[in-house]
Amino acid sequence: MSLSAGEAAILREVQKIHALLEFALLRPPVPARGLRDDDDVRVLLAVAAAAIGTRFTSSEVMRHARLDKQLADALEAADCDSPRALGQLFRRVEGKIIEGVRLECVGTDREGLLWRVVQVSQVVATTRNT
């Protein structure tokens, strides 16, 4: 059975749509940015305890974890087994205030992004009726 030119064009469009839908349904979902679980918090707090106020890369944190059991345990619980995995965690928690600390990206160097944990006050805004 042969198709007319119009029918062939419609068939090609349907095949394109089918391929796009198949691609969209089969690819893994893009994770939402933000805290994944309590292990992300634990890593941030362990990094804060080790390096608050100083600049560091995720590679430096991984090296420091060899000397810091609390940090090593937190990284293991959060499945951070490489500087790249830790960098992904840092991007999830960047800018969020967690237990009085916040992670900031402050630049780059040869090893990658430079990070810093800073203490912040958690002031609750109130409105007064006068």
C-alpha positions in Angstrom: 0.0 0.0 0.0 1.4 3.3 -1.0 0.8 6.6 0.9 0.1 9.9 -0.6 2.6 12.7 0.0 0.3 14.2 2.6 -0.1 10.9 4.4 3.6 10.2 4.3 4.3 13.7 5.9 1.8 12.9 8.7 3.4 9.5 9.3 6.9 11.1 9.6 5.5 13.7 12.1 3.9 10.9 14.1 7.1 9.0 14.1 9.0 12.1 15.3 6.5 12.6 18.1 6.7 9.0 19.1 10.5 9.2 19.3 10.4 12.4 21.4 7.9 10.8 23.8 9.9 7.6 24.1 13.0 9.7 24.9 11.2 11.8 27.5 9.7 8.7 29.2 12.9 6.7 29.2 15.4 9.2 30.5 15.9 9.6 34.2 14.1 12.5 35.9 16.3 15.6 36.7 16.6 15.8 40.4 15.3 18.9 42.1 17.8 21.2 43.5 17.9 21.3 47.3 18.6 19.1 50.2 18.3 15.4 49.4 18.2 14.2 53.0 19.6 14.5 56.5 23.0 13.3 55.2 23.4 16.4 53.2 22.9 18.5 56.4 25.4 16.2 58.2 28.0 16.8 55.6 27.5 20.6 55.7 27.8 20.7 59.5 30.9 18.5 59.4 32.5 20.7 56.8 31.6 23.8 58.9 33.2 22.2 62.0 36.4 21.6 60.1 36.7 24.7 58.0 34.3 27.5 58.9 35.4 30.8 57.5 38.2 29.4 55.3 38.1 28.8 51.5 38.3 25.2 50.2 37.6 23.0 47.2 35.7 19.7 47.3 39.0 18.0 46.6 40.6 19.6 49.7 37.6 18.4 51.8 38.0 14.9 50.5 41.7 14.9 51.5 40.9 16.4 54.9 38.4 13.6 55.5 41.3 11.2 55.8 42.2 13.0 59.1 38.7 13.8 60.3 36.5 10.8 61.3 33.3 12.9 61.7 33.7 14.3 58.2 34.6 11.0 56.7 31.6 9.3 58.3 29.3 12.1 57.0 30.7 11.9 53.5 30.2 8.1 53.5 26.6 8.4 54.7 25.9 10.9 52.0 27.5 8.7 49.3 30.2 11.3 48.6 33.0 9.1 47.4 34.7 11.7 45.1 35.3 15.4 44.8 32.7 15.5 42.0 30.0 13.9 44.2 30.8 16.3 47.0 30.6 19.2 44.5 27.2 18.1 43.5 26.1 18.1 47.2 27.6 21.5 47.7 25.6 22.8 44.7 22.4 21.4 46.3 23.0 23.1 49.7 24.6 26.3 48.4 22.9 29.4 49.9 20.7 27.6 52.3 20.9 28.5 56.0 21.1 25.3 58.0 21.6 25.4 61.7 23.2 28.8 61.6 25.6 28.2 58.7 25.5 28.8 55.0 27.7 27.5 52.2 28.8 30.0 49.6 30.7 29.7 46.3 33.5 32.3 46.5 35.5 31.7 43.3 37.6 29.2 41.5 41.2 27.9 41.5 43.0 25.1 39.6 41.2 22.4 41.5 37.7 23.8 40.8 35.2 25.9 42.7 36.2 27.5 46.0 33.6 27.3 48.8 33.3 28.8 52.2 31.0 28.1 55.2 29.9 31.2 57.1 27.9 31.7 60.2 24.7 33.6 59.8 22.2 34.9 62.2 18.7 33.5 61.8 16.7 36.6 62.7 12.9 36.1 62.5 11.2 39.2 61.2 8.2 40.4 63.1 5.7 43.0 62.4 4.5 45.3 65.2 1.3 47.2 65.2 1.9 50.6 66.7 
